[in-house]
């Protein structure tokens, strides 16, 4: 984990806050080239009713349409929260490289349990269980409280 990683993760947290401001679940992600250039970014858009509109899934689709297999393999996806199984699978299927996340699925599950939020319909498996060949880094302790507060605000207002 270096300063560039932290800069991109901070942008993910900003995108998560933007999602929250729009009434959506607070998740944000950035796709970065092997050279360190931000290529695409997004945040959750599940408030539309389509629960597959996660930013990691959208970035995987974008990468498949716009990058060569070599560029995808060299890229990194930064995200405010660890990929869900759907997003981890999409990431692996399109051949993206490293994933760096600010907070883990385990952390999120604990926070939601504290808030008495019912569990999701899909078990929150760690990325390594869904896509074991992908290099993964996270969580990042210094960003945890900020992300936790975004989720608290979403679920408690």
Residue frames as a rotation matrix with the C-alpha (Angstrom) as fourth column:
UNK 1
0.587 0.809 0.000 0.00
0.809 -0.587 0.000 0.00
0.000 0.000 -1.000 0.00
UNK 2
-0.592 -0.806 -0.009 1.49
0.804 -0.592 0.066 3.31
-0.059 0.032 0.998 -1.07
UNK 3
-0.629 0.314 -0.711 0.42
0.038 -0.901 -0.432 6.95
-0.776 -0.299 0.555 -1.32
UNK 4
-0.798 0.368 -0.477 -1.05
-0.567 -0.193 0.801 6.46
0.203 0.910 0.363 -4.82
UNK 5
-0.628 0.583 -0.516 -3.17
0.495 0.811 0.314 3.58
0.601 -0.058 -0.797 -3.48
UNK 6
-0.492 0.425 -0.760 -4.44
0.742 -0.252 -0.622 5.76
-0.456 -0.869 -0.191 -0.64
UNK 7
-0.788 0.193 -0.585 -5.21
-0.358 -0.916 0.180 8.63
-0.501 0.351 0.791 -3.02
UNK 8
-0.716 0.535 -0.449 -7.35
-0.334 0.302 0.893 6.36
0.613 0.789 -0.037 -5.21
UNK 9
-0.517 0.532 -0.671 -9.06
0.770 0.631 -0.092 4.84
0.374 -0.564 -0.736 -2.16
UNK 10
-0.666 0.272 -0.694 -9.89
0.309 -0.747 -0.589 8.31
-0.679 -0.607 0.414 -0.87
UNK 11
-0.781 0.414 -0.468 -11.52
-0.624 -0.489 0.610 9.04
0.024 0.768 0.640 -4.22
UNK 12
-0.620 0.564 -0.546 -13.58
0.253 0.802 0.541 5.86
0.743 0.197 -0.640 -3.80
UNK 13
-0.518 0.423 -0.744 -14.81
0.818 -0.012 -0.576 7.11
-0.252 -0.906 -0.339 -0.42
UNK 14
-0.760 0.247 -0.602 -15.72
-0.281 -0.959 -0.039 10.45
-0.587 0.139 0.798 -2.06
UNK 15
-0.727 0.492 -0.478 -17.69
-0.444 0.193 0.875 8.55
0.523 0.849 0.078 -4.71
UNK 16
-0.567 0.520 -0.639 -19.43
0.707 0.705 -0.054 6.55
0.422 -0.482 -0.768 -1.97
UNK 17
-0.600 0.325 -0.731 -20.43
0.412 -0.658 -0.631 9.84
-0.686 -0.680 0.261 -0.33
UNK 18
-0.796 0.327 -0.510 -21.74
-0.593 -0.592 0.546 11.07
-0.123 0.737 0.665 -3.71
UNK 19
-0.655 0.575 -0.490 -23.87
0.157 0.738 0.656 7.91
0.739 0.353 -0.574 -3.97
UNK 20
-0.518 0.440 -0.734 -25.24
0.846 0.138 -0.514 8.55
-0.125 -0.887 -0.444 -0.48
UNK 21
-0.737 0.200 -0.646 -26.05
-0.080 -0.974 -0.211 12.17
-0.671 -0.103 0.734 -1.39
UNK 22
-0.680 0.488 -0.546 -28.09
-0.663 -0.093 0.743 10.82
0.312 0.868 0.387 -4.31
UNK 23
0.214 0.825 0.522 -29.99
-0.961 0.273 -0.037 8.45
-0.173 -0.494 0.852 -2.00
UNK 24
0.627 -0.045 -0.778 -28.04
-0.358 0.870 -0.339 5.35
0.692 0.491 0.529 -2.92
UNK 25
0.924 -0.348 -0.161 -25.95
0.347 0.585 0.733 2.87
-0.161 -0.733 0.661 -0.98
UNK 26
0.756 -0.628 -0.184 -22.48
-0.606 -0.778 0.167 4.30
-0.248 -0.015 -0.969 -0.29
UNK 27
0.349 -0.704 0.619 -20.05
0.502 0.698 0.511 2.41
-0.791 0.133 0.597 -2.50
UNK 28
0.828 -0.149 -0.541 -17.57
-0.487 -0.669 -0.562 3.91
-0.279 0.728 -0.626 -4.93
UNK 29
0.442 -0.669 0.597 -14.86
0.515 0.735 0.442 2.50
-0.735 0.112 0.669 -7.20
UNK 30
0.550 -0.391 -0.738 -12.10
-0.705 -0.691 -0.160 3.65
-0.448 0.608 -0.656 -9.55
UNK 31
0.814 -0.347 0.466 -10.41
0.515 0.801 -0.303 1.70
-0.268 0.487 0.831 -12.37
UNK 32
0.586 -0.711 -0.388 -6.73
-0.570 -0.702 0.427 2.64
-0.576 -0.029 -0.817 -12.72
UNK 33
0.833 -0.328 -0.445 -4.35
-0.297 0.414 -0.860 1.68
0.467 0.849 0.248 -15.53
UNK 34
0.660 -0.675 -0.332 -1.06
0.742 0.654 0.145 -0.10
0.119 -0.342 0.932 -14.95
UNK 35
-0.311 -0.767 0.560 0.59
0.628 -0.609 -0.485 3.32
0.713 0.201 0.672 -15.37
UNK 36
-0.676 0.048 -0.736 -1.48
0.691 -0.306 -0.655 4.79
-0.257 -0.951 0.174 -12.53
UNK 37
-0.927 0.374 0.014 -3.98
-0.330 -0.836 0.438 6.78
0.176 0.402 0.899 -14.61
UNK 38
-0.452 0.864 0.222 -7.64
-0.025 0.237 -0.971 6.78
-0.892 -0.445 -0.085 -13.50
UNK 39
-0.993 0.060 0.105 -9.59
0.115 0.197 0.974 5.41
0.038 0.978 -0.203 -16.48
UNK 40
-0.206 0.977 0.057 -13.16
-0.065 -0.071 0.995 5.22
0.976 0.202 0.078 -15.17
UNK 41
-0.999 -0.042 0.032 -15.04
-0.033 0.033 -0.999 5.58
0.041 -0.999 -0.035 -11.92
UNK 42
-0.249 0.968 -0.008 -18.49
-0.170 -0.035 0.985 5.11
0.954 0.247 0.173 -10.53
UNK 43
-0.833 0.098 0.545 -20.69
-0.544 0.039 -0.838 4.60
-0.103 -0.994 0.021 -7.52
UNK 44
-0.752 0.600 0.274 -23.65
0.502 0.790 -0.353 2.42
-0.428 -0.128 -0.895 -6.61
UNK 45
-0.753 0.611 -0.243 -26.79
-0.649 -0.628 0.430 3.01
0.110 0.481 0.870 -8.63
UNK 46
-0.884 0.381 -0.269 -28.98
0.385 0.922 0.041 0.32
0.264 -0.067 -0.962 -7.08
UNK 47
-0.632 0.689 -0.355 -31.64
-0.001 -0.458 -0.889 2.81
-0.775 -0.561 0.290 -5.97
UNK 48
-0.585 0.384 -0.715 -32.91
-0.811 -0.263 0.522 2.51
0.013 0.885 0.465 -9.56
UNK 49
0.522 0.761 0.385 -34.24
-0.766 0.617 -0.180 -0.93
-0.375 -0.201 0.905 -8.58
UNK 50
0.747 -0.377 -0.548 -31.51
-0.158 0.700 -0.697 -2.85
0.646 0.607 0.463 -10.44
UNK 51
0.891 -0.342 0.298 -29.49
-0.286 0.087 0.954 -4.44
-0.352 -0.936 -0.020 -7.63
UNK 52
0.538 -0.742 0.400 -26.69
0.810 0.587 0.001 -5.36
-0.235 0.323 0.917 -10.06
UNK 53
0.701 -0.223 0.678 -25.69
0.269 -0.797 -0.541 -1.70
0.660 0.561 -0.499 -10.59
UNK 54
0.729 -0.583 -0.358 -22.57
0.397 -0.066 0.915 -1.96
-0.558 -0.810 0.184 -8.42
UNK 55
0.702 -0.472 -0.534 -19.62
-0.642 -0.744 -0.185 0.20
-0.310 0.473 -0.825 -9.53
UNK 56
-0.294 -0.862 0.412 -17.20
-0.520 0.506 0.688 -2.76
-0.802 -0.013 -0.597 -9.60
UNK 57
0.004 0.408 0.913 -19.50
0.575 0.746 -0.336 -4.63
-0.818 0.526 -0.231 -11.99
UNK 58
0.926 0.357 -0.122 -19.88
0.144 -0.632 -0.761 -1.55
-0.349 0.687 -0.637 -14.20
UNK 59
0.347 -0.880 -0.326 -16.10
-0.806 -0.457 0.377 -1.04
-0.480 0.132 -0.867 -14.28
UNK 60
-0.364 -0.424 0.830 -15.57
0.012 0.888 0.459 -4.68
-0.931 0.177 -0.318 -15.29
UNK 61
0.468 0.614 0.636 -17.97
0.691 0.195 -0.697 -4.18
-0.552 0.765 -0.333 -18.20
UNK 62
0.894 -0.185 -0.408 -16.26
-0.326 -0.893 -0.309 -0.91
-0.308 0.410 -0.859 -19.15
UNK 63
-0.039 -0.993 0.114 -12.84
-0.660 0.111 0.743 -2.57
-0.750 -0.047 -0.660 -19.06
UNK 64
-0.155 0.033 0.987 -14.01
0.437 0.899 0.038 -5.47
-0.886 0.437 -0.154 -21.24
UNK 65
0.727 0.562 0.395 -15.29
0.607 -0.256 -0.752 -2.99
-0.321 0.787 -0.527 -23.85
UNK 66
0.970 -0.243 0.012 -12.38
-0.225 -0.914 -0.339 -0.53
0.093 0.326 -0.941 -23.80
UNK 67
0.247 -0.937 0.249 -9.16
-0.880 -0.109 0.462 -2.28
-0.405 -0.333 -0.851 -22.77
UNK 68
0.091 -0.330 -0.940 -7.04
-0.620 0.720 -0.313 -5.05
0.780 0.611 -0.139 -24.26
UNK 69
0.810 0.173 -0.560 -6.57
0.232 0.783 0.577 -8.22
0.538 -0.598 0.594 -22.21
UNK 70
-0.148 -0.952 -0.268 -3.06
0.805 0.041 -0.592 -7.04
0.574 -0.303 0.760 -21.33
UNK 71
-0.579 -0.002 0.815 -4.30
-0.225 -0.961 -0.162 -3.62
0.784 -0.277 0.556 -20.18
UNK 72
0.535 0.830 0.158 -7.01
-0.452 0.123 0.883 -5.25
0.714 -0.544 0.441 -18.07
UNK 73
0.598 -0.347 -0.722 -4.51
0.604 0.787 0.122 -7.57
0.526 -0.510 0.681 -16.39
UNK 74
-0.496 -0.866 0.058 -2.27
0.662 -0.421 -0.619 -4.60
0.561 -0.269 0.783 -15.53
UNK 75
-0.186 0.520 0.834 -5.15
-0.263 -0.844 0.467 -2.49
0.947 -0.132 0.294 -14.15
UNK 76
-0.908 -0.006 -0.418 -6.21
0.401 0.271 -0.875 -2.08
0.118 -0.963 -0.244 -10.53
UNK 77
0.066 0.944 0.323 -9.73
0.234 -0.329 0.915 -1.61
0.970 0.015 -0.242 -9.21
UNK 78
-0.965 -0.261 -0.002 -9.90
0.091 -0.332 -0.939 0.51
0.244 -0.906 0.344 -6.08
UNK 79
-0.099 0.995 -0.002 -13.10
0.180 0.020 0.983 0.40
0.979 0.097 -0.182 -4.09
UNK 80
-0.221 0.089 0.971 -14.59
-0.804 -0.581 -0.130 1.69
0.553 -0.809 0.200 -0.86
UNK 81
0.260 0.355 0.898 -15.85
-0.797 0.604 -0.008 -1.79
-0.545 -0.713 0.440 0.06
UNK 82
-0.708 -0.565 0.424 -14.64
-0.301 0.785 0.542 -5.27
-0.639 0.256 -0.726 -0.78
UNK 83
-0.606 0.449 -0.657 -16.24
-0.697 0.100 0.711 -6.71
0.385 0.888 0.252 -3.94
UNK 84
0.210 0.734 0.646 -19.36
-0.762 0.537 -0.362 -8.79
-0.612 -0.416 0.672 -3.43
UNK 85
-0.199 -0.295 0.935 -19.34
0.189 0.924 0.332 -12.27
-0.962 0.243 -0.128 -5.04
UNK 86
0.724 0.522 0.451 -21.09
0.546 -0.034 -0.837 -10.94
-0.421 0.852 -0.310 -8.19
UNK 87
0.895 -0.392 -0.213 -18.49
-0.443 -0.838 -0.318 -8.20
-0.054 0.379 -0.924 -8.67
UNK 88
0.014 -0.915 0.402 -15.53
-0.611 0.311 0.728 -10.45
-0.792 -0.256 -0.555 -7.81
UNK 89
0.091 0.091 0.992 -16.71
0.517 0.847 -0.125 -12.93
-0.851 0.524 0.030 -10.45
UNK 90
0.944 0.274 0.183 -17.15
0.300 -0.487 -0.820 -10.18
-0.135 0.829 -0.542 -13.07
UNK 91
0.578 -0.805 -0.134 -13.67
-0.730 -0.583 0.355 -8.86
-0.364 -0.108 -0.925 -12.24
UNK 92
-0.205 -0.679 0.705 -12.15
-0.260 0.732 0.630 -12.31
-0.944 -0.054 -0.327 -12.70
UNK 93
0.363 0.432 0.825 -14.12
0.608 0.562 -0.562 -13.17
-0.706 0.706 -0.059 -15.86
UNK 94
0.995 0.012 0.103 -12.91
0.088 -0.626 -0.775 -10.04
0.055 0.780 -0.623 -17.70
UNK 95
0.432 -0.900 -0.060 -9.32
0.820 0.420 -0.389 -10.57
0.375 0.118 0.919 -16.53
UNK 96
0.682 -0.193 0.706 -8.78
-0.301 -0.953 0.031 -7.47
0.667 -0.234 -0.708 -14.43
UNK 97
-0.255 -0.909 -0.329 -5.74
0.154 0.298 -0.942 -7.34
0.955 -0.291 0.064 -12.16
UNK 98
-0.826 -0.310 -0.471 -5.34
0.479 0.055 -0.876 -6.25
0.298 -0.949 0.103 -8.58
UNK 99
0.359 0.899 0.249 -8.13
0.367 -0.382 0.849 -5.16
0.858 -0.213 -0.467 -6.23
UNK 100
-0.840 -0.514 -0.174 -7.52
0.382 -0.333 -0.862 -2.71
0.385 -0.791 0.476 -3.39
UNK 101
0.176 0.976 0.131 -10.39
0.426 -0.196 0.883 -2.03
0.887 -0.099 -0.450 -0.97
UNK 102
-0.354 -0.243 0.903 -10.82
-0.524 -0.749 -0.406 0.35
0.775 -0.617 0.138 1.94
UNK 103
-0.289 0.345 0.893 -13.14
-0.895 0.234 -0.380 -1.84
-0.340 -0.909 0.241 4.04
UNK 104
-0.971 -0.190 -0.143 -13.86
-0.224 0.930 0.292 -5.56
0.077 0.316 -0.946 4.03
UNK 105
-0.182 0.925 -0.334 -17.08
-0.261 0.282 0.923 -7.49
0.948 0.255 0.190 3.64
UNK 106
-0.209 0.032 -0.977 -16.49
0.804 0.575 -0.153 -8.77
0.557 -0.818 -0.146 7.17
UNK 107
-0.932 -0.141 -0.334 -16.39
0.311 -0.784 -0.537 -5.21
-0.186 -0.605 0.774 8.51
UNK 108
-0.704 0.710 -0.016 -19.52
-0.574 -0.556 0.601 -4.23
0.418 0.433 0.799 6.57
UNK 109
-0.113 0.673 -0.731 -21.40
0.196 0.736 0.648 -7.31
0.974 -0.070 -0.215 7.78
UNK 110
-0.475 -0.128 -0.870 -20.54
0.867 0.100 -0.488 -6.46
0.149 -0.987 0.063 11.40
UNK 111
-0.984 0.104 -0.147 -21.63
-0.076 -0.979 -0.189 -2.82
-0.164 -0.175 0.971 10.97
UNK 112
-0.477 0.857 -0.197 -24.92
-0.520 -0.094 0.849 -3.81
0.709 0.507 0.490 9.36
UNK 113
-0.151 0.381 -0.912 -25.59
0.599 0.769 0.222 -6.35
0.786 -0.513 -0.345 12.11
UNK 114
-0.784 -0.190 -0.592 -25.01
0.602 -0.467 -0.648 -3.61
-0.153 -0.864 0.480 14.71
UNK 115
-0.857 0.471 -0.210 -27.56
-0.502 -0.854 0.133 -1.48
-0.116 0.220 0.969 12.84
UNK 116
-0.387 0.694 0.607 -29.97
0.013 0.663 -0.749 -4.45
-0.922 -0.282 -0.266 12.74
UNK 117
-0.037 0.272 -0.962 -30.06
-0.968 -0.248 -0.033 -4.41
-0.248 0.930 0.272 8.93
UNK 118
0.750 0.344 0.565 -31.28
-0.237 0.937 -0.257 -7.76
-0.618 0.059 0.784 7.53
UNK 119
-0.282 -0.913 0.296 -28.57
0.022 0.303 0.953 -9.77
-0.959 0.275 -0.065 5.76
UNK 120
-0.243 0.146 -0.959 -28.36
-0.914 -0.366 0.176 -9.50
-0.325 0.919 0.222 1.96
UNK 121
0.766 0.637 0.085 -29.72
-0.559 0.725 -0.401 -12.28
-0.317 0.260 0.912 -0.27
UNK 122
0.673 -0.647 -0.359 -26.15
0.064 0.535 -0.842 -13.25
0.737 0.544 0.402 -1.30
UNK 123
0.798 -0.420 -0.433 -23.58
0.548 0.207 0.810 -14.30
-0.251 -0.884 0.395 1.27
UNK 124
0.870 -0.491 -0.047 -20.72
-0.485 -0.834 -0.262 -11.74
0.089 0.251 -0.964 1.48
UNK 125
0.784 -0.613 0.100 -17.82
0.592 0.786 0.176 -14.05
-0.186 -0.079 0.979 0.64
UNK 126
0.236 -0.792 -0.563 -14.27
-0.144 -0.602 0.786 -12.69
-0.961 -0.105 -0.256 0.61
UNK 127
0.531 -0.091 -0.843 -12.89
-0.832 -0.243 -0.498 -12.02
-0.159 0.966 -0.205 -2.87
UNK 128
-0.495 -0.866 -0.073 -10.27
-0.867 0.486 0.110 -14.75
-0.060 0.117 -0.991 -2.42
UNK 129
-0.468 0.401 0.788 -13.02
-0.057 0.876 -0.479 -17.36
-0.882 -0.269 -0.387 -2.04
UNK 130
0.643 0.765 -0.033 -14.74
-0.019 -0.028 -0.999 -16.29
-0.765 0.644 -0.003 -5.27
UNK 131
0.916 -0.401 -0.012 -11.71
-0.067 -0.123 -0.990 -15.42
0.395 0.908 -0.139 -7.41
UNK 132
0.833 -0.541 -0.117 -8.61
0.307 0.276 0.911 -16.92
-0.461 -0.794 0.396 -5.74
UNK 133
0.169 -0.842 0.513 -6.16
0.985 0.164 -0.055 -15.84
-0.037 0.514 0.857 -8.46
UNK 134
0.516 0.091 0.852 -6.67
0.347 -0.931 -0.111 -12.10
0.783 0.353 -0.512 -8.05
UNK 135
-0.611 -0.722 -0.324 -4.16
0.653 -0.230 -0.721 -10.11
0.447 -0.652 0.612 -5.97
UNK 136
0.485 0.847 0.217 -6.11
0.425 -0.446 0.788 -8.38
0.764 -0.290 -0.576 -3.20
UNK 137
-0.741 -0.647 -0.180 -5.13
0.491 -0.341 -0.802 -5.73
0.457 -0.682 0.570 -0.64
UNK 138
-0.215 0.654 0.725 -7.26
-0.565 -0.689 0.454 -4.35
0.796 -0.312 0.518 2.15
UNK 139
0.701 0.670 0.245 -8.76
0.651 -0.741 0.165 -3.28
0.292 0.044 -0.955 4.42
UNK 140
-0.397 -0.765 0.507 -7.20
0.439 -0.643 -0.627 0.08
0.806 -0.026 0.591 5.24
UNK 141
-0.211 0.318 -0.924 -7.73
0.977 0.092 -0.191 0.97
0.025 -0.944 -0.330 8.89
UNK 142
-0.824 -0.210 -0.526 -7.44
0.327 -0.935 -0.139 4.75
-0.463 -0.287 0.839 8.42
UNK 143
-0.827 0.553 -0.104 -10.52
-0.420 -0.483 0.768 4.84
0.375 0.679 0.631 6.17
UNK 144
-0.719 0.531 -0.449 -12.77
0.554 0.827 0.090 2.47
0.419 -0.184 -0.889 8.14
UNK 145
-0.528 0.547 -0.650 -14.56
0.577 -0.330 -0.747 5.00
-0.623 -0.769 -0.141 10.35
UNK 146
-0.655 0.269 -0.707 -15.40
-0.541 -0.819 0.190 7.29
-0.528 0.507 0.682 7.45
UNK 147
-0.738 0.384 -0.556 -16.88
-0.327 0.517 0.791 4.40
0.591 0.765 -0.256 5.44
UNK 148
-0.701 0.480 -0.527 -18.69
0.701 0.597 -0.389 3.07
0.128 -0.642 -0.756 8.51
UNK 149
-0.596 0.462 -0.656 -20.29
0.119 -0.758 -0.642 6.48
-0.794 -0.461 0.397 9.05
UNK 150
-0.718 0.346 -0.604 -21.53
-0.696 -0.328 0.639 6.57
0.023 0.879 0.476 5.43
UNK 151
-0.655 0.474 -0.589 -23.27
0.171 0.852 0.495 3.22
0.736 0.223 -0.639 5.94
UNK 152
-0.660 0.423 -0.621 -24.70
0.689 0.009 -0.725 4.33
-0.301 -0.906 -0.297 9.26
UNK 153
-0.657 0.395 -0.642 -26.12
-0.360 -0.913 -0.193 7.46
-0.662 0.105 0.742 7.62
UNK 154
-0.733 0.397 -0.553 -27.61
-0.509 0.220 0.832 5.42
0.452 0.891 0.041 4.77
UNK 155
-0.508 0.511 -0.693 -29.36
0.429 0.848 0.311 2.97
0.747 -0.139 -0.650 7.08
UNK 156
-0.266 0.392 -0.881 -30.27
0.948 -0.061 -0.313 5.35
-0.177 -0.918 -0.355 9.91
UNK 157
0.410 0.488 0.771 -30.54
0.735 -0.677 0.038 8.70
0.540 0.551 -0.636 8.16
